[in-house]
Amino acid sequence: MLRIVAVLCVLLATLGCSGPKAGRGPTKEYLLSGKIIRINERSRVVTVRHGPIRSASGQLWMEPMTMDFPVRDPAGFGKLKVGLKIRAKVKQQEDDYDYWIEQIEVE
């Protein structure tokens, strides 16, 4: 089971790093709270140890774990540092599972 979760995380991270694509369908939005444990400046990806990720209505999207999240906003990414506790919105593209975080706030 752990191997399946690890493979899923790598797959989602790979899809998330593909960057924005024009003309895509709607996105879903979830709430994330966690701690930044690593930053990849080159790819603008942060590794976050997070709690459960839920929709605004409370529906569980993802169990607590540590995983990578792309950050599309260069200015917002520049403010992040290892060790910060953050809250953010996770956006997930409905048609291909591409995901990223935005509206990042330091707790």
Order of alpha helices (4+ residues) and beta strands (2+ residues): alpha-beta-beta-beta-beta-beta-alpha-beta-beta
